[in-house]
Amino acid sequence: MFYYVYVLQSRKDNKLYIGFTTDLKSRFKKHVDGKVRATFYRRPLKLIYYEAYKDEKIAHERERQLKNGKAHTTLKKRLKSQK
């Protein structure tokens, strides 16, 4: 089983949402369908980045890193340079 850390971008306000799941396809569909309260009003959304891990603890730690501090800043710079 894999654990995914993913980043969605709102096409409405360009803000990022960072999440964690074991089923990326299903979770993304829930976001798109408006079944996730945190992103309901920010639709439409696009999946712009994800990482896969075999260890749940490492994946949760990476999610925490991407939501805060230097890793968050680095992620935003990386995504901006890919445009």
PyMOL commands that place a pseudoatom at each C-alpha (Angstrom):
pseudoatom trace, name=CA, resn=MET, resi=1, chain=A, elem=C, hetatm=0, pos=[0.000, 0.000, 0.000]
pseudoatom trace, name=CA, resn=PHE, resi=2, chain=A, elem=C, hetatm=0, pos=[1.154, 3.515, -0.767]
pseudoatom trace, name=CA, resn=TYR, resi=3, chain=A, elem=C, hetatm=0, pos=[0.489, 6.717, 1.144]
pseudoatom trace, name=CA, resn=TYR, resi=4, chain=A, elem=C, hetatm=0, pos=[0.134, 9.872, -0.906]
pseudoatom trace, name=CA, resn=VAL, resi=5, chain=A, elem=C, hetatm=0, pos=[0.816, 13.489, -0.050]
pseudoatom trace, name=CA, resn=TYR, resi=6, chain=A, elem=C, hetatm=0, pos=[-0.812, 15.687, -2.666]
pseudoatom trace, name=CA, resn=VAL, resi=7, chain=A, elem=C, hetatm=0, pos=[-1.236, 19.313, -3.627]
pseudoatom trace, name=CA, resn=LEU, resi=8, chain=A, elem=C, hetatm=0, pos=[-4.328, 20.754, -5.247]
pseudoatom trace, name=CA, resn=GLN, resi=9, chain=A, elem=C, hetatm=0, pos=[-4.587, 24.218, -6.712]
pseudoatom trace, name=CA, resn=SER, resi=10, chain=A, elem=C, hetatm=0, pos=[-7.823, 26.134, -6.835]
pseudoatom trace, name=CA, resn=ARG, resi=11, chain=A, elem=C, hetatm=0, pos=[-8.589, 27.506, -10.268]
pseudoatom trace, name=CA, resn=LYS, resi=12, chain=A, elem=C, hetatm=0, pos=[-10.856, 29.991, -8.518]
pseudoatom trace, name=CA, resn=ASP, resi=13, chain=A, elem=C, hetatm=0, pos=[-8.291, 31.693, -6.246]
pseudoatom trace, name=CA, resn=ASN, resi=14, chain=A, elem=C, hetatm=0, pos=[-4.991, 29.902, -7.153]
pseudoatom trace, name=CA, resn=LYS, resi=15, chain=A, elem=C, hetatm=0, pos=[-4.459, 28.861, -3.520]
pseudoatom trace, name=CA, resn=LEU, resi=16, chain=A, elem=C, hetatm=0, pos=[-2.981, 25.503, -2.608]
pseudoatom trace, name=CA, resn=TYR, resi=17, chain=A, elem=C, hetatm=0, pos=[-4.468, 22.673, -0.575]
pseudoatom trace, name=CA, resn=ILE, resi=18, chain=A, elem=C, hetatm=0, pos=[-2.141, 19.989, 0.800]
pseudoatom trace, name=CA, resn=GLY, resi=19, chain=A, elem=C, hetatm=0, pos=[-3.533, 16.634, 1.866]
pseudoatom trace, name=CA, resn=PHE, resi=20, chain=A, elem=C, hetatm=0, pos=[-2.807, 12.992, 2.646]
pseudoatom trace, name=CA, resn=THR, resi=21, chain=A, elem=C, hetatm=0, pos=[-4.557, 9.816, 1.477]
pseudoatom trace, name=CA, resn=THR, resi=22, chain=A, elem=C, hetatm=0, pos=[-4.142, 6.145, 0.677]
pseudoatom trace, name=CA, resn=ASP, resi=23, chain=A, elem=C, hetatm=0, pos=[-6.311, 6.376, -2.455]
pseudoatom trace, name=CA, resn=LEU, resi=24, chain=A, elem=C, hetatm=0, pos=[-5.336, 9.414, -4.496]
pseudoatom trace, name=CA, resn=LYS, resi=25, chain=A, elem=C, hetatm=0, pos=[-7.795, 8.863, -7.337]
pseudoatom trace, name=CA, resn=SER, resi=26, chain=A, elem=C, hetatm=0, pos=[-10.781, 8.497, -5.021]
pseudoatom trace, name=CA, resn=ARG, resi=27, chain=A, elem=C, hetatm=0, pos=[-9.750, 11.401, -2.793]
pseudoatom trace, name=CA, resn=PHE, resi=28, chain=A, elem=C, hetatm=0, pos=[-9.271, 13.727, -5.760]
pseudoatom trace, name=CA, resn=LYS, resi=29, chain=A, elem=C, hetatm=0, pos=[-12.734, 12.785, -7.042]
pseudoatom trace, name=CA, resn=LYS, resi=30, chain=A, elem=C, hetatm=0, pos=[-14.210, 13.703, -3.639]
pseudoatom trace, name=CA, resn=HIS, resi=31, chain=A, elem=C, hetatm=0, pos=[-12.545, 17.120, -3.857]
pseudoatom trace, name=CA, resn=VAL, resi=32, chain=A, elem=C, hetatm=0, pos=[-13.784, 17.657, -7.421]
pseudoatom trace, name=CA, resn=ASP, resi=33, chain=A, elem=C, hetatm=0, pos=[-17.317, 16.552, -6.502]
pseudoatom trace, name=CA, resn=GLY, resi=34, chain=A, elem=C, hetatm=0, pos=[-17.456, 19.028, -3.598]
pseudoatom trace, name=CA, resn=LYS, resi=35, chain=A, elem=C, hetatm=0, pos=[-17.530, 16.373, -0.866]
pseudoatom trace, name=CA, resn=VAL, resi=36, chain=A, elem=C, hetatm=0, pos=[-14.581, 17.834, 1.057]
pseudoatom trace, name=CA, resn=ARG, resi=37, chain=A, elem=C, hetatm=0, pos=[-15.543, 20.801, 3.194]
pseudoatom trace, name=CA, resn=ALA, resi=38, chain=A, elem=C, hetatm=0, pos=[-12.068, 22.380, 3.099]
pseudoatom trace, name=CA, resn=THR, resi=39, chain=A, elem=C, hetatm=0, pos=[-12.110, 22.719, -0.687]
pseudoatom trace, name=CA, resn=PHE, resi=40, chain=A, elem=C, hetatm=0, pos=[-15.814, 22.899, -1.502]
pseudoatom trace, name=CA, resn=TYR, resi=41, chain=A, elem=C, hetatm=0, pos=[-15.868, 26.672, -2.128]
pseudoatom trace, name=CA, resn=ARG, resi=42, chain=A, elem=C, hetatm=0, pos=[-12.507, 26.672, -3.913]
pseudoatom trace, name=CA, resn=ARG, resi=43, chain=A, elem=C, hetatm=0, pos=[-13.571, 24.503, -6.839]
pseudoatom trace, name=CA, resn=PRO, resi=44, chain=A, elem=C, hetatm=0, pos=[-12.661, 23.865, -9.597]
pseudoatom trace, name=CA, resn=LEU, resi=45, chain=A, elem=C, hetatm=0, pos=[-9.434, 22.215, -8.508]
pseudoatom trace, name=CA, resn=LYS, resi=46, chain=A, elem=C, hetatm=0, pos=[-6.519, 20.632, -10.257]
pseudoatom trace, name=CA, resn=LEU, resi=47, chain=A, elem=C, hetatm=0, pos=[-4.018, 18.116, -8.941]
pseudoatom trace, name=CA, resn=ILE, resi=48, chain=A, elem=C, hetatm=0, pos=[-0.626, 19.726, -9.474]
pseudoatom trace, name=CA, resn=TYR, resi=49, chain=A, elem=C, hetatm=0, pos=[1.753, 17.597, -7.405]
pseudoatom trace, name=CA, resn=TYR, resi=50, chain=A, elem=C, hetatm=0, pos=[1.959, 14.404, -5.391]
pseudoatom trace, name=CA, resn=GLU, resi=51, chain=A, elem=C, hetatm=0, pos=[4.471, 12.161, -3.662]
pseudoatom trace, name=CA, resn=ALA, resi=52, chain=A, elem=C, hetatm=0, pos=[4.049, 8.442, -2.840]
pseudoatom trace, name=CA, resn=TYR, resi=53, chain=A, elem=C, hetatm=0, pos=[5.466, 6.711, 0.238]
pseudoatom trace, name=CA, resn=LYS, resi=54, chain=A, elem=C, hetatm=0, pos=[5.435, 3.163, 1.561]
pseudoatom trace, name=CA, resn=ASP, resi=55, chain=A, elem=C, hetatm=0, pos=[5.702, 4.328, 5.176]
pseudoatom trace, name=CA, resn=GLU, resi=56, chain=A, elem=C, hetatm=0, pos=[2.673, 6.088, 6.661]
pseudoatom trace, name=CA, resn=LYS, resi=57, chain=A, elem=C, hetatm=0, pos=[4.645, 7.970, 9.310]
pseudoatom trace, name=CA, resn=ILE, resi=58, chain=A, elem=C, hetatm=0, pos=[7.027, 9.398, 6.728]
pseudoatom trace, name=CA, resn=ALA, resi=59, chain=A, elem=C, hetatm=0, pos=[4.112, 10.470, 4.529]
pseudoatom trace, name=CA, resn=HIS, resi=60, chain=A, elem=C, hetatm=0, pos=[2.383, 12.242, 7.435]
pseudoatom trace, name=CA, resn=GLU, resi=61, chain=A, elem=C, hetatm=0, pos=[5.621, 13.979, 8.355]
pseudoatom trace, name=CA, resn=ARG, resi=62, chain=A, elem=C, hetatm=0, pos=[6.087, 15.117, 4.761]
pseudoatom trace, name=CA, resn=GLU, resi=63, chain=A, elem=C, hetatm=0, pos=[2.533, 16.476, 4.691]
pseudoatom trace, name=CA, resn=ARG, resi=64, chain=A, elem=C, hetatm=0, pos=[3.279, 18.455, 7.845]
pseudoatom trace, name=CA, resn=GLN, resi=65, chain=A, elem=C, hetatm=0, pos=[6.498, 19.796, 6.304]
pseudoatom trace, name=CA, resn=LEU, resi=66, chain=A, elem=C, hetatm=0, pos=[4.756, 20.898, 3.123]
pseudoatom trace, name=CA, resn=LYS, resi=67, chain=A, elem=C, hetatm=0, pos=[2.082, 22.736, 5.079]
pseudoatom trace, name=CA, resn=ASN, resi=68, chain=A, elem=C, hetatm=0, pos=[4.587, 24.808, 7.074]
pseudoatom trace, name=CA, resn=GLY, resi=69, chain=A, elem=C, hetatm=0, pos=[7.914, 26.531, 6.912]
pseudoatom trace, name=CA, resn=LYS, resi=70, chain=A, elem=C, hetatm=0, pos=[10.789, 26.042, 4.527]
pseudoatom trace, name=CA, resn=ALA, resi=71, chain=A, elem=C, hetatm=0, pos=[9.392, 23.005, 2.694]
pseudoatom trace, name=CA, resn=HIS, resi=72, chain=A, elem=C, hetatm=0, pos=[6.196, 24.963, 1.952]
pseudoatom trace, name=CA, resn=THR, resi=73, chain=A, elem=C, hetatm=0, pos=[8.192, 27.884, 0.579]
pseudoatom trace, name=CA, resn=THR, resi=74, chain=A, elem=C, hetatm=0, pos=[10.364, 25.555, -1.505]
pseudoatom trace, name=CA, resn=LEU, resi=75, chain=A, elem=C, hetatm=0, pos=[7.286, 23.785, -2.893]
pseudoatom trace, name=CA, resn=LYS, resi=76, chain=A, elem=C, hetatm=0, pos=[5.713, 27.083, -3.949]
pseudoatom trace, name=CA, resn=LYS, resi=77, chain=A, elem=C, hetatm=0, pos=[8.951, 28.156, -5.679]
pseudoatom trace, name=CA, resn=ARG, resi=78, chain=A, elem=C, hetatm=0, pos=[9.221, 24.802, -7.468]
pseudoatom trace, name=CA, resn=LEU, resi=79, chain=A, elem=C, hetatm=0, pos=[5.631, 24.937, -8.661]
pseudoatom trace, name=CA, resn=LYS, resi=80, chain=A, elem=C, hetatm=0, pos=[5.984, 28.557, -9.779]
pseudoatom trace, name=CA, resn=SER, resi=81, chain=A, elem=C, hetatm=0, pos=[9.084, 27.729, -11.845]
pseudoatom trace, name=CA, resn=GLN, resi=82, chain=A, elem=C, hetatm=0, pos=[7.207, 24.935, -13.648]
pseudoatom trace, name=CA, resn=LYS, resi=83, chain=A, elem=C, hetatm=0, pos=[4.565, 27.291, -15.052]
for i in range(1, 83): cmd.bond("trace and resi %d" % i, "trace and resi %d" % (i + 1))
show_as sticks, trace
zoom trace
